[in-house]
Amino acid sequence: MVSAIALLALDVGWGTTLALKTIIVLMVIPAGAIILGYVFLLKMMSHMQSRLGPMDPGGFHGWFQLVGDGIKFLQKEDVMPAESDRRVFAAAPLVVVLSTFLIFAVIPMGPDLVVKDLDVGVFYALAVSSLSVVGVLMAGWASANKFALLGALRAAAQLIAYELPLLLAVVGVVVQAGTMSLQGIVYAQRDGEIFGLTGLGEPFILTQFIGFALFLVASQAELTQTPFDMPVAESELVSGYMVEYTGFRFLFFFIGEFGTAFAFAALAATLFLGGWSVPGVTGDWANILGPFVLFAKLMFVAFLMFWVRFTYPRLREDQLQALAWKVLIPLGLINILLTGIFKVAF
Amino acid sequence: MPKLPGLIGGLGVTLKTMLRPAVTVQYPHEKEAPAPRARGVIALKEENCTVCMLCARQCPDWCIYIEGHKEQRPPRREGGRPRSVSVLDRFDIDYALCMYCGICVEVCPFDALFWSPEFEYSESRIAEMLHDKKRLGEWMESVPEPEPLEVGADSGKKK
């Protein structure tokens, strides 16, 4: 980022750089949430159900629908249940959005376009995405509503259970790349070779396909998307832990959900598809092309996630847990075993 | 996993549906023509009405309001007595009450009421949903031709 700004012949200190990066990430999250929400939730879902989705707001195929929804939410009355714990109730959506914001701090969009490339990037990203569990529990407890609490407890059980397959899928990638830093993983994919063929790079999806499938399923569960949306079972618990939330607090949860979907899709694109890198492109061109390449890859991953979301019915809580503990974790462990063997043997 | 082929097949179904054009007709920019026998609005052919009041009596909602009076006409031939003729003063159908059951059209012995497939007559004030005699006569223009009888049907005409 510093060299990119030096590219623009500006000499700024670390304070301004930090402020700029913070502002950019804060803008990316709602923008990403709106783009994902519009393209996949409103339009792709509609076409999968043989209907059109919003067509009128904004004129051209209803692109303004979500922005208008956001404005509508902002002008609603701030209602809190009388028995609720006010501070916790108000803080819960902020915790969820905070965890989304913190994931974006390590996702690289170019060789220099990253907020901070930590050496333990992947470890940090997974740790920070677990903060949303705390936010969900806070929301369910502070709502002073038995059904919200039920939803929150289901959510906590599910999110904790599915963090392990997520972790195990990522460990396979880390073992193959040899580093936990996300930039390092991207470089390992760009400069790698397939059976001695250089120049094409080596996206880890080719060797880590089990890991990719695991990551997709686990991130689907982490985001409480169908088929794992028992906590937010709309036809059963209304909105589960979100049921007492209205207006801009609900908007925060919504942005948190889709923003985290954006972040997880970006993580999957970085870990398995090669992130911002295109084999053969280096230097300043990579800085300019990087964000667009990452965006294209993450839209593909998000397409897969939302495709599964709109196809399958909901899993019951016990089926969900059985899937995590009895199927996905053993698969993840086998994946690590195989990766280790192949890494040492070849 | 034995369920996997079914799961993949399900994904294929949603993908195929997504790639096909949607079936939505975007009203009011695009309109679909209703079937010719669709029940949109009821039209009145005033010259056929003899103010027998059958339609008003049989309407389940009592949404037809009829007023008429009798007049004397000169006899048809010399030396006869004057004929009395019913004249229709007022024939209103209140479409805010009408439930489009069609009993009035069915029961009219003189074929004075007809179905028309027109449906775009919503108003912003309920009072304007009461269509008077003149407006009901105007709806006659939208009444389609009666459908041809099936092959081999008995036309009912006296031989």
Interface residues (C-beta under 8 A of the other chain):
Chain A: M44 S46 H47 M48 Q49 S50 R51 L52 M55 W307 V308 F310 T311 Y312
Chain B: L7 G10 L11 V13 T14 L15 T17 M18 R20 A22 V23 T24 Q26
